[in-house]
Amino acid sequence: MREDPGNLTRREALRVAVTVGGAAGLSACLAIEDGSEESTDAERSPERTTEADAPSEPPDRQHAWNEFSGPDEYGNPVLPKHHVLILADYTADGPVDDADRTRAENAFRELEQAYDWSSTGLLFTVGYTPAYFDRYDDPLPESVDLPRPEALAPFEDPEFDTPDLLVHLSSDRASAVLEAERALFGDSETVNGHDVSETLEGFVERDDRRTGFIGPGLPAEHDDADGVPEDAVPEEAPLFMGFKSGFARNQATEDGVTIPDGPFAGGTTQHLSLIRTELEQWYNQDSREQRVAKMFSPTHAQEDLVEGVGETLGDSTRVEETGIAERVEDDAFERGVVGHTQKTARARDEDGNPRLLRRDFATVDGGQTGVHFLGLQASITDFVETREAMNGEDVANVGGVGTKNNNGILQYITVTRRGNYLVPPRSKRSFPRPR
């Protein structure tokens, strides 16, 4: 790493504080947010709420974030800037004790009482792995598609995440995610000015902790990580590979990824991958035109459809409307390259709707650039089939396209971890039983 703690910008310092975590990280966040004249209202420590102005009850769908985080000028959902992923295990053997189930729910509710359910307050989800449900004799109902994670391409060799649960904390304020984490695991007696009475301490143990960020300007300032060419990442880019993502018309809706029936109706499934990116190759080997062709499609590059990081695309990549998704095989044969977005668009459902709601964000955990790819879908099969479309095996060795070369962005990414989770409705989020 090339990081000099004495020469960090404010945004870099916040990211470093979230990565470090603990009391030191929280103290640094609060000092930066409260003390900087450049802080926005969203970034400063909030006014402490009282019983009179306590936040309203969050929705029953844990994954209902869109209306609480606000859209950009084109109507695309905007994720909170700062993220912490906590993988953890229930420490006892066998099914979860009812008393611990109640304690966990009380701990989650205390976070909701302390913060607004919004990107300027705190948004979070709690999900459970197939390994967690192995604690019970009863299997999950057929309405829940939650297989164990597996490699999804012949060139993959990821490790698999199999803790009991995953807590995803997010906020525009770095201090909020750290404060919430500390309160949840018994490291703090207060959270956002509220006394903490219930925590997960004593029966839930952290297994791994991951952090990330997303938003214009944030990746460009994090060139301290290994393999980031100096001044290569555009200032306006929300992610390291230099383009926007999460276009509204290319994303599934929250309704579309919700489990429709069964005991977990109102919930969703979640896939989490850790993907490492090869930015030296991406920026130094390819021209901008080649990067546009591989990220979107050869047509996007030829017709100059992508200006900057993709602002001119509005709320859609235009792959579906223009028939570009149907040109994958033709482009492989005629142009020797196919686009990532172009390939994945082929995995829409029978009504032509996207099947995944992406909420991924950048990371420099371990000093390396990457993406925590977080996808929500009604069933894990939806994710698997979308990933198969992304692999482009049907056009490998057609024209100039190889298994990975010129095959979207496959040459520049490596999946190192995979995990599958059930995110129940909020009413069942605390150590749910399978039935």
C-alpha positions in Angstrom: 0.0 0.0 0.0 1.1 3.6 -0.7 -0.9 5.2 2.0 0.5 8.1 4.1 -1.8 8.6 7.1 -0.6 12.2 7.4 -1.5 13.1 3.9 -5.0 11.8 3.4 -8.0 13.7 2.0 -11.1 13.9 4.2 -12.8 11.2 2.1 -9.8 8.9 2.2 -9.6 9.4 6.0 -13.2 8.3 6.4 -12.7 5.2 4.3 -9.6 4.3 6.3 -11.5 4.8 9.6 -14.3 2.5 8.4 -11.7 -0.2 7.4 -9.9 0.0 10.7 -13.2 0.0 12.7 -13.4 -0.3 16.5 -13.2 2.6 18.9 -10.3 4.2 17.1 -12.1 4.2 13.7 -15.3 5.6 15.2 -13.4 8.3 17.1 -11.7 9.4 13.8 -15.0 9.4 11.9 -16.7 11.6 14.5 -13.8 14.0 14.6 -13.7 14.3 10.8 -17.5 14.6 10.4 -18.1 17.0 13.3 -15.0 19.1 12.8 -14.7 19.7 9.0 -16.2 22.8 7.6 -16.6 21.0 4.3 -18.9 18.4 5.8 -22.4 18.2 4.3 -25.4 17.8 6.6 -25.6 14.2 5.6 -22.1 13.5 6.7 -22.1 15.2 10.0 -23.2 13.5 13.2 -27.0 13.7 13.4 -29.1 15.4 15.9 -30.0 13.0 18.7 -33.6 11.9 18.4 -36.0 12.0 21.3 -39.1 9.8 21.9 -41.2 12.6 20.4 -39.4 12.5 17.1 -38.4 8.8 17.0 -38.0 7.3 13.6 -41.1 5.6 12.1 -41.4 1.8 11.8 -39.2 0.4 8.9 -41.0 -1.7 6.3 -41.3 -5.4 6.7 -39.1 -6.1 3.7 -35.5 -5.7 4.9 -34.4 -5.1 1.3 -36.8 -2.1 0.9 -34.2 0.6 0.5 -34.9 2.4 -2.7 -37.5 4.9 -1.4 -35.4 5.6 1.7 -32.1 6.3 -0.1 -33.4 8.6 -2.9 -32.8 8.5 -6.6 -30.3 10.5 -8.8 -31.4 13.0 -11.4 -32.3 10.2 -13.8 -34.3 8.1 -11.3 -31.6 5.5 -10.6 -31.4 4.3 -7.0 -28.4 5.7 -5.1 -26.7 3.4 -2.6 -25.4 4.8 0.8 -21.7 5.7 0.6 -20.2 3.5 3.4 -20.7 -0.2 4.0 -19.7 -2.8 6.5 -20.3 -6.5 6.1 -20.1 -8.7 9.2 -20.1 -12.5 8.8 -20.9 -14.2 12.1 -21.7 -17.4 13.9 -24.2 -18.4 16.5 -21.9 -19.9 19.2 -24.1 -22.7 20.5 -24.7 -26.0 18.8 -28.1 -27.0 17.3 -31.2 -24.8 16.9 -31.2 -21.3 18.3 -32.5 -20.8 21.8 -35.7 -18.7 21.9 -34.2 -16.4 24.5 -31.3 -15.6 22.2 -33.7 -15.1 19.3 -35.5 -12.5 21.4 -32.3 -10.8 22.4 -31.2 -10.6 18.8 -34.5 -9.0 17.7 -34.3 -6.5 20.5 -30.7 -5.6 19.5 -31.8 -5.0 15.9 -34.8 -2.9 17.0 -32.5 -0.7 19.1 -30.6 0.2 16.0 -33.9 1.1 14.3 -35.0 3.2 17.2 -31.6 5.1 17.2 -31.5 5.9 13.5 -33.8 6.9 10.7 -34.4 4.2 8.2 -32.6 6.1 5.4 -29.2 6.5 3.8 -28.5 9.5 6.0 -29.4 7.4 9.0 -28.9 3.6 8.8 -30.0 0.9 6.4 -29.2 -2.7 7.2 -30.2 -6.3 6.4 -29.6 -9.6 8.2 -29.3 -12.8 6.1 -28.7 -16.5 6.8 -26.7 -19.2 5.0 -27.7 -22.7 4.1 -25.3 -23.8 6.8 -27.4 -22.0 9.4 -30.5 -23.9 8.4 -28.6 -27.2 8.8 -29.0 -26.6 12.5 -32.7 -27.7 12.2 -34.3 -31.0 11.4 -36.8 -29.5 9.0 -35.6 -28.4 5.6 -36.4 -25.0 4.1 -39.7 -24.9 2.2 -39.7 -25.3 -1.6 -40.6 -21.7 -2.0 -37.0 -20.8 -0.9 -34.3 -21.5 -3.4 -31.1 -21.4 -1.3 -28.4 -23.8 -2.4 -24.9 -23.8 -1.1 -22.5 -21.6 -3.0 -20.4 -23.1 -5.7 -18.0 -22.1 -8.5 -20.0 -20.7 -11.4 -17.4 -20.7 -14.2 -14.8 -23.3 -15.3 -12.0 -20.8 -14.6 -13.2 -20.0 -11.0 -11.8 -21.4 -7.8 -13.4 -19.3 -5.0 -13.6 -20.0 -1.3 -17.1 -20.3 0.1 -18.6 -18.3 2.9 -20.5 -20.6 5.3 -21.0 -18.6 8.6 -24.5 -18.6 10.1 -25.4 -15.0 9.3 -24.4 -11.8 7.4 -25.2 -8.4 8.7 -24.9 -5.6 6.1 -24.7 -2.1 7.6 -24.8 1.0 5.3 -25.0 4.8 5.6 -23.9 8.0 4.0 -22.2 8.7 7.3 -19.1 6.6 8.1 -19.6 7.0 11.8 -23.1 5.5 11.7 -22.0 2.1 10.3 -19.1 1.9 12.9 -21.3 3.1 15.8 -24.0 0.6 14.8 -21.5 -2.3 14.6 -20.0 -1.5 18.0 -23.4 -1.3 19.6 -24.7 -4.5 18.0 -21.8 -6.5 19.3 -21.6 -5.1 22.8 -18.6 -2.8 22.3 -20.5 0.4 23.1 -23.0 1.4 25.8 -24.7 4.0 23.5 -25.7 4.3 19.9 -26.5 7.6 18.3 -27.3 9.1 21.7 -29.5 6.1 22.8 -28.6 3.7 25.6 -27.9 0.2 24.5 -29.6 -2.5 26.5 -29.6 -5.5 24.2 -26.7 -6.8 22.0 -25.5 -10.0 20.3 -22.6 -10.3 22.7 -22.2 -13.7 24.3 -24.0 -15.8 21.7 -22.9 -14.4 18.3 -19.3 -14.3 17.3 -17.8 -12.3 14.4 -16.1 -14.5 11.8 -15.1 -11.9 9.2 -15.5 -8.2 8.6 -15.5 -6.5 5.2 -15.8 -2.9 4.2 -16.5 -0.9 1.1 -17.7 2.4 -0.4 -19.5 3.7 -3.5 -20.0 7.1 -5.0 -18.5 9.7 -7.4 -15.0 10.6 -6.4 -14.5 7.9 -3.8 -12.6 5.3 -6.0 -10.4 8.0 -7.6 -9.1 9.0 -4.2 -8.3 5.5 -3.2 -5.2 4.9 -5.4 -3.2 3.7 -2.4 -4.2 0.1 -3.1 -2.0 -2.2 -5.0 -2.4 -2.3 -8.8 -4.2 1.1 -9.3 -2.6 3.1 -12.0 -2.0 6.7 -10.9 -4.7 9.1 -12.0 -6.4 6.4 -14.1 -9.7 6.2 -12.3 -12.0 9.0 -13.5 -12.9 11.5 -10.8 -16.6 11.1 -11.4 -16.6 7.2 -11.3 -18.5 5.6 -8.5 -16.6 2.3 -8.9 -13.0 1.4 -9.8 -13.6 0.3 -13.4 -14.6 3.8 -14.3 -18.3 3.5 -15.2 -21.7 3.9 -13.5 -23.8 0.8 -12.8 -27.2 0.2 -11.3 -29.3 1.8 -14.1 -32.9 1.7 -13.0 -34.3 0.1 -16.2 -31.6 -2.6 -16.1 -32.2 -3.5 -12.5 -34.9 -5.7 -11.1 -37.4 -3.9 -8.9 -37.7 -4.6 -5.1 -41.1 -6.2 -5.9 -39.4 -8.4 -8.5 -36.8 -9.8 -6.2 -39.2 -10.5 -3.4 -40.2 -14.1 -2.5 -43.9 -14.2 -3.4 -45.2 -17.0 -1.2 -44.5 -19.5 1.6 -43.3 -18.8 5.2 -40.6 -16.4 3.9 -42.9 -14.4 1.6 -41.7 -10.8 1.7 -38.1 -11.8 2.0 -35.4 -12.2 -0.7 -32.3 -14.2 -1.4 -28.8 -12.6 -1.5 -25.6 -13.5 -3.2 -22.4 -12.0 -2.0 -19.1 -12.3 -4.0 -15.7 -10.8 -3.4 -14.3 -9.9 -6.8 -10.7 -8.7 -7.3 -10.1 -6.3 -10.2 -7.0 -6.1 -12.4 -6.9 -2.3 -13.0 -3.3 -2.2 -14.5 -4.5 -4.3 -17.4 -7.9 -2.5 -17.6 -6.5 1.0 -17.9 -3.0 0.4 -19.4 -3.7 -2.4 -21.9 -7.0 -1.1 -23.3 -8.0 2.2 -24.9 -11.2 3.9 -23.7 -13.0 2.7 -26.8 -12.0 -0.9 -25.9 -13.1 -0.5 -22.3 -16.5 0.8 -23.4 -16.9 -2.1 -25.8 -16.0 -4.7 -23.2 -18.1 -3.1 -20.4 -21.2 -2.3 -22.5 -21.0 -3.5 -26.2 -19.1 -2.8 -29.4 -22.1 -0.7 -30.6 -21.7 1.6 -27.6 -18.1 2.1 -28.5 -18.6 2.5 -32.2 -21.6 5.0 -31.8 -20.0 6.8 -28.9 -23.0 6.2 -26.7 -21.1 6.5 -23.4 -19.8 9.9 -22.4 -17.7 10.2 -19.3 -18.7 7.5 -16.8 -22.0 7.0 -18.4 -24.0 10.1 -17.4 -25.6 10.4 -20.9 -27.2 6.9 -20.6 -29.7 8.2 -18.1 -31.6 5.4 -16.5 -30.7 2.6 -19.0 -27.7 1.1 -20.7 -29.8 1.0 -23.9 -28.9 -2.7 -24.5 -32.5 -3.9 -24.5 -34.1 -1.1 -26.3 -31.7 -1.2 -29.2 -31.5 -4.9 -29.7 -27.9 -5.0 -28.8 -28.5 -8.0 -26.4 -29.5 -10.1 -29.4 -26.2 -9.3 -31.2 -23.9 -11.2 -28.9 -23.0 -14.0 -31.3 -22.9 -11.6 -34.3 -20.6 -9.2 -32.5 -18.3 -12.0 -31.5 -18.0 -13.2 -35.1 -17.9 -9.8 -36.8 -16.2 -7.5 -34.3 -14.2 -9.9 -32.2 -15.5 -8.6 -28.8 -18.7 -8.8 -26.8 -19.8 -6.6 -23.9 -20.5 -7.5 -20.3 -23.8 -5.6 -20.1 -24.7 -7.0 -23.5 -24.3 -10.6 -22.3 -26.0 -10.3 -19.0 -29.1 -8.7 -20.5 -29.9 -12.0 -22.1 -30.8 -13.4 -18.7 -34.0 -11.5 -18.3 -37.2 -13.3 -17.3 -40.0 -14.4 -19.7 -41.6 -11.0 -19.5 -38.3 -9.2 -20.3 -37.6 -8.0 -16.8 -34.2 -8.0 -15.2 -33.9 -10.7 -12.5 -31.2 -9.1 -10.2 -31.2 -6.0 -8.1 -27.5 -5.1 -7.7 -26.2 -3.3 -4.6 -22.5 -3.9 -5.1 -19.8 -1.5 -3.9 -16.0 -1.0 -4.2 -13.4 -2.2 -1.7 -9.7 -2.0 -0.9 -9.8 -4.6 1.9 -6.4 -6.2 2.1 -4.9 -3.4 0.2 -6.3 -4.7 -3.1 -9.0 -3.2 -5.3 -12.2 -5.1 -5.8 -16.0 -5.2 -5.6 -18.3 -6.7 -3.1 -20.9 -7.9 -5.6 -24.1 -8.0 -3.7 -27.1 -9.2 -5.7 -30.7 -9.6 -4.6 -33.1 -12.0 -6.4 -36.2 -14.0 -5.7 -34.2 -17.2 -6.0 -30.5 -18.0 -6.2 -31.2 -19.7 -9.6 -31.9 -16.2 -11.0 -28.4 -15.2 -10.0 -26.8 -18.4 -11.3 -28.4 -18.1 -14.7 -27.5 -14.5 -15.0 -23.9 -15.4 -14.2 -24.0 -18.1 -16.8 -25.1 -15.5 -19.4 -22.2 -13.3 -18.2 -19.7 -16.2 -18.7 -20.4 -16.1 -22.5 -19.4 -19.7 -23.0 -21.7 -19.9 -26.0 -19.4 -17.3 -27.8 -16.0 -18.4 -26.5 -13.8 -19.2 -29.4 -16.2 -17.4 -31.9 -14.4 -14.8 -33.9 -11.9 -13.0 -31.7 -13.6 -13.9 -28.5 -11.9 -16.3 -26.1 -13.0 -17.9 -22.8 -12.0 -14.7 -21.1 -10.3 -12.5 -23.6 -12.6 -10.0 -25.3 -15.4 -11.7 -23.5 -16.8 -8.7 -21.6 -14.8 -8.0 -18.4 -13.9 -11.6 -17.5 -10.2 -11.0 -18.2 -10.0 -8.3 -15.5 -11.9 -9.9 -12.6 -11.3 -12.8 -10.3 -14.0 -14.1 -8.0 -12.3 -15.1 -4.7 -15.3 -15.7 -2.4 -18.9 -16.6 -2.8 -21.8 -16.9 -0.4 -25.6 -17.4 -0.5 -28.1 -16.0 2.0 -31.8 -15.9 2.8 -32.9 -12.4 3.8 -36.2 -13.0 5.6 -38.9 -10.4 6.1 -38.1 -8.1 9.0 -40.7 -9.9 11.2 -38.6 -13.2 10.9 -35.1 -11.8 10.6 -33.9 -12.9 14.0 -32.6 -16.5 13.7 -35.6 -17.8 11.8 -36.8 -21.4 11.8 -36.9 -23.1 8.4 -40.7 -23.4 8.5 
